[in-house]
Every structure is written in structure tokens, then in C-alpha cells.
Amino acid sequence: MSELAFKRMTLDEFLVWSDGTDTRYELIDGVPVAMAPSYGAHQIIAGNIGRHIGNALEARPPCHARSEAGILKPNSFRSYFQADLAVTCTPHRHGQYDTPNPVVIVEVLSRSTEDHDRKVKLPVYRAIPSVQEIVLVHSDFLFVEVHRRLDDTRWQSDLLVDSDAVLRLDSVAVEIPLPALYANVELGPDPAG
């Protein structure tokens, strides 16, 4: 008995594909991969960051923030991610599914998404030439990791773990105190003790 050959999807195929449910997917090397649903703290933190960045960009059209932002892997037609938030200064075009030339990408981490966001998405985001800053925010405890591009090959990583710390994003000229970023979120204990 012969088995059906597995066929990887192209991005165009993926964008019109549906499994018939409300499940959200990313395309990784031609394979649709279900995304963990975002709940509670994840949604609040993403909304807080989006509001602060959006307010800072009001005077800088066409720069804008996008939630559930489509991010394409460079030089690939088989990988498409959805970041929690991305900033671009490229004007929006009707029908556009991706975020062109993102300068900032934000991912809100949870225990179920952290491994994927760090090991799969982060290296791809760093490979996008326009990206200047990548922010990883943990939703369970006070922890913000900022990756800043220094040049074509080097990045600097800063950790913000104190309640009086301020998230500074130079590429969009915004500062967000961590208490504002985590506003209305009940955090768990720091796993580091």
C-alpha cells in the first residue's frame, strides 16, 4: 500500500488555506503549525505595549504598530510568523498580509511559547535587515529582554528585571516604565527565586 507524499505549502497556499476551525497558524518551512492561544496576561501586556508605542508614533506617520503582525522569513516563501506586535514606517497598502520592513518586533512569552519564540522566531527576526530592536516580554513574571542591532552582525542584549526599570526603544523614541508595561497584570513569583 502506498502512502501519500507530504507536500509543503507555499506562502500563497497558506494564506488562503483554512482547517475549518478558529485555530491560528504560522507557516514554518512549508508546514502549518498551530499557535498557542493567548490569554489574560499575554493579551493585556501586548495591549499595553501597543498603546504606548502607538501613542509615540502618532506624530510620525506613516510609522505604525501592528498587532498579530505578519513577519516573513528573509529569502523564504515557506515561513510566515505572527508576532504579537511589530512597528514599520512603510505605508500600509490595502490587502497587505505582512509587515514590510519591521523596525521593532515584540513577542510576549509564556511557558508554552517561550521555547518556540526564542529558538525559532528570534534568529529569523535577527536576520531581517530592517529590524533594529526585538523585545521579549515574559507574561508570568517581571522579565523583559531587549535585543538591539549594533551593526550587520552584532547584537546587544539587555535584561530588565527590576520594577523601576524602563523599556527604551531608540528606533521609535519611546520609553515605557515596566509598571506601565505590566499594568493590570498579576505576576507570579520570579522562577530565579
N, C-alpha and C positions, 0 to 999 in steps of 0.2 A: 504494500500500500504506500503510495507516495504522499508526502506532506506538502502543503502549500508553502511556497517560498515567501519569506518575510520581505516586504518592500518598505524601505524607509520613505517617509513623506518629505516632500519639498515644502518650503515655507508657504508657497501659494496654495498647495493642497491643505496644509494645516490650517490656514486662515479661513477656509470655507468648511472645514471638517467639523462635525459635531458627533458626540457619542450619545446624544439624546437625553443627557442629564444636565444639571446645573454645575457640574464639576468644572473647575478651571484647570487649564493645562498649560505647560510650557513645552516647547519643542527642543529636545536635546539630541543632537546628531541624528535627526530624522525620526525620532521616536517621541510620541506624545507622552508626557509624564504628568500625572495628576499632582496638583499643588495642594498642600495642606490648607484647609480653610483658616482664615484669620478671624480671631475672636477678641473681644474685650480689649485688653491692654494693647494688643497689637494695633487694633483699629484706632484707639484713642491716641497713641503715640504717633502713628502715621498722620492722623488729622492735625495734631498739634504742630508737627514739623511742617506739614504742608501749609498751614495757616501762617506761620511765622515767615517762611520763605516766600510765600505768595505775597504777603504784605510788603516785604522788602523789594519785590520785583515790580510792584505796581508802577513805579516811576521809571522803569527800564524796558518798555516794550521794544522788541517783540519777545523778550525773555519771559518765560512762564514755567510753572511747575505742573507736572502731570502725575496723577495717581495711577497705580496699576500700569505703569509706563512700559510700553513695549521696547525691548532692547534687543538689537540684532548682534550676533557674534560677528566680529570682523571677518571678511573673506569667507563667509559661510552662508549657504542657502538652506541649511538644515538645523539651525539653532536660533531660538527666539525665547527670550525670558521676559517675565513681567516683574519689574522692580516695584517696590512699594511706592517710590517717588523718584522722579528724575526732573532735572532742570535743563532746559535748552534755550538758546537765544535765536534759534532758527524759527522763522514764522510758521505758524500752523497752516497746513494745507488740508482741504476737505478730503475725507476718505483715507487719511494717512493712519496707518496702524502702528507705526514705530515712532520712536523718539529720535529725531535726527540730531546728530552732534551733541549728545548729552554732555554737560559740563559737571554736573553733580548727580550722583546716584545714591539713593538711600535704601537700605534694607533693614527692616525691623526683624530681629532674630527672636526665635522661640526655641525651646528644646527640640521641637520636631523639625525645624527648618535650618537651624544653625549650621549643621554639617554641610548641607547642600549649598547654602549661601556662601560659606567660606571656601569650600573645596571646588565647587563647580562654577558658581557665578563670579566670585571675586577675581579669579585670574582672567576671565573673559572681560570683565569691566575694566581691568587694568590695561588690557590690550586695545581698548578703544582710544584712538589718538586724541579726541576732543575732551575726554574725561580728565578733570583736574582734581576732583575730590570724591571719595567714596566714604559713606558713613554707614556704620553698622551699629544699630542700637538694640540692646537686649531688652525684651519686653518683661522679663521676670524679675530683674534686679538692675540696680544703677550701674550701667556699663555702656559707654559709647566709645567706639573705635573709629578714628578718622584717618584715612589714607590720603596723603597729599602727593601729587606728582611733583617731583623735583626737576626732572628732565626726561628725556626719551626712555631711559632705562631704570631710573631710580625713584623710589617712593619713600616717604617718611610716614611712620605710623605713630599716632598719639592716642593714648588711653585717657579717658575722662571717667573717673570713678568716685569723685568727691561731690557732695551735694552742692558745694559752692562753685563748681566748675562751670565754664561757659563753652558751648559749642560754637566755634568760629569757622565760618565758611568764607574764605577770602575770595573765591571765584564769583560769589554772588553778594558779597559785602553784607553778611547777616551774622548776628550774634544771638544765640538762644541760651539763656541760663538753663542748666539741667532741670531745676524745679519746674520751669515752664514747659520744657520738653516732656516731662513725666507728669504734668498736671492731671489730676483726677484719676491717677493710676495707683492702686495699692501694690507696692512692690514686695516681693518675698525677700528672705534673707540672702545675703551675698554668699554664694557657694564657697568662696575662698575663706569664709569664716570671719 
